Amino acid sequence: MDAQTQHDVLIERSLDEQARQLFVKDFRSHLASQVVGGVPVAYYQVELPKFVAANGRPPKSKDEIRQFMLTNPYYQFWSGLQRTSQEMMWDSVIDSVERQAPALNARAKTLAAKAKKSTNLGSLRLNPDLEIPRYHTGVDIHIQPGGYHTEFGADDISAGAIYDRGVHIYLMGGMGSENDSLGRISSNWFRLEHPNLKPARILDMGCTTGNSTLPWGRMFPKAELHAIDVAAPVLRYAHARAVSLGIPVHFSQQNAEHTDFEDECFDVIVSHIMLHETSNKALPKVLAESRRLLKPGGIMIHLEIPRPDDVFEKFMFDWEAYNNNEPFSMGCRESDLIGLAREAGFDPEKVTFAQADAGLSSGQRNYSATGFLFPMLKAEKSAPVSQQRLRKAA
Ligand SMILES: C[S@@+](CC[C@H](N)C(=O)[O-])C[C@H]1O[C@@H](n2cnc3c(N)ncnc32)[C@H](O)[C@@H]1O
């Protein structure tokens, strides 16, 4: 079954294209539910006993595990298929996008023109002079040809169109019909944790197609919702998609390390799986910028990729870094995000991790034995002491 919500810029699929894309989706489901499970078996029943017999101790680190697992035939078998499925995924989507690109670009332009004439359909502000960070230009992240930022013509939205369909296949539909489960998780969590807070201005960093942004708009329809990304094609797509789905969002092309928003202008700043696609140098800057932009009492939530404790799972999650062009994911996963947020100036007592379960089925959880929990780095910007006293008095 294919349950992706239709909107004006989602690619249409011919019967052949649809069959090919659904094949890749099912192939990935098969790998996640039937094939990858053999890797822990190969580790625990074959390779680990050999290692312990030879060394008199279990492996000390994921890198030690990697050294001997790389030559295990079953691991090689799964790893090769997994990589191939990723390449097949983009290939199957790119054919549809290439075929329709002129029509899709024109449709996005029409939707943007409609928004310009309206006061409640959001906006799009692009900056052709923005320097795209090297952590994007240096590598085609997760093997998406051209990454998020490459433009294949004027007014191009191809990267957004490719990502929207690709990510649906990537997680085998596990992100929901609008690929929005992460935004639903973070916004629901925020509302339950802070039932009395009604944010007036919200910023989503690294929004791509706006898939995780829109749930915030639905949760807080009275808030002014902003979303930024460094990449123009995904922003054009996100704007057209949001207009089509009827949620007003102000999109702008900006680097989350240093934006042009004024100090202390947002009540909530969120990001969803953005940090692990920035470099170790960029990470502290994004956190410092988040703090600068938050109003006193405002809240930052950066939802990130899972950070398992188990050494074998750490080795498995590293697969993405070594084989799926996610070179920064390892650095982010290993970085002390809480420490970095404190260094960025957040009150040490106001920085925590919360865990969000993405609700993926066991087949979609892939190789993770302990579930698929997304950590959320949460920090509150302390109000100045004078304001705290006023609040207490009130
Ligand atoms: C994995 S995608 C996130 C997708 C989306 N937020 C979601 O929930 O599915 C990462 C996005 O972050 C953007 N990005 C990475 N570094 C950025 C930065 N420094 N400033 C703004 N956007 C950035 C990328 O262009 C990309 O669109």
The ligand as a Tripos MOL2 file, in Angstrom:
@<TRIPOS>MOLECULE
LIG
   27    29     1     0     0
SMALL
NO_CHARGES

@<TRIPOS>ATOM
      1 C1         17.8210   15.5030    7.2290 C.3       1 LIG1
      2 S1         17.2850   17.0200    6.6340 S.3       1 LIG1
      3 C2         16.0500   17.4300    7.8520 C.3       1 LIG1
      4 C3         14.7000   17.1110    7.3670 C.3       1 LIG1
      5 C4         13.5090   17.5990    8.1290 C.3       1 LIG1
      6 N1         13.8000   18.5720    9.1500 N.3       1 LIG1
      7 C5         12.7880   16.4020    8.7110 C.2       1 LIG1
      8 O1         12.3540   16.4840    9.8460 O.co2     1 LIG1
      9 O2         12.6410   15.3840    8.0260 O.co2     1 LIG1
     10 C6         18.5160   18.2120    7.1020 C.3       1 LIG1
     11 C7         18.2260   19.5980    6.5320 C.3       1 LIG1
     12 O3         18.9910   20.5430    7.2480 O.3       1 LIG1
     13 C8         19.4840   21.5080    6.3520 C.3       1 LIG1
     14 N2         20.6600   22.1210    6.9570 N.ar      1 LIG1
     15 C9         21.8350   21.5270    7.2420 C.ar      1 LIG1
     16 N3         22.6950   22.4100    7.7870 N.ar      1 LIG1
     17 C10        22.0160   23.5800    7.8840 C.ar      1 LIG1
     18 C11        22.3530   24.8590    8.3810 C.ar      1 LIG1
     19 N4         23.5560   25.1090    8.8640 N.pl3     1 LIG1
     20 N5         21.4270   25.8220    8.3290 N.ar      1 LIG1
     21 C12        20.1890   25.5820    7.8300 C.ar      1 LIG1
     22 N6         19.8180   24.3950    7.3320 N.ar      1 LIG1
     23 C13        20.7160   23.4030    7.3610 C.ar      1 LIG1
     24 C14        19.7770   20.7170    5.0880 C.3       1 LIG1
     25 O4         19.8440   21.5600    3.9500 O.3       1 LIG1
     26 C15        18.6110   19.7440    5.0610 C.3       1 LIG1
     27 O5         17.5550   20.2830    4.3240 O.3       1 LIG1
@<TRIPOS>BOND
     1     1     2 1
     2     2     3 1
     3     2    10 1
     4     3     4 1
     5     4     5 1
     6     5     6 1
     7     5     7 1
     8     7     8 2
     9     7     9 1
    10    10    11 1
    11    11    12 1
    12    11    26 1
    13    12    13 1
    14    13    14 1
    15    13    24 1
    16    14    15 ar
    17    14    23 ar
    18    15    16 ar
    19    16    17 ar
    20    17    18 ar
    21    17    23 ar
    22    18    19 1
    23    18    20 ar
    24    20    21 ar
    25    21    22 ar
    26    22    23 ar
    27    24    25 1
    28    24    26 1
    29    26    27 1
@<TRIPOS>SUBSTRUCTURE
     1 LIG1         1 GROUP 0 **** ****
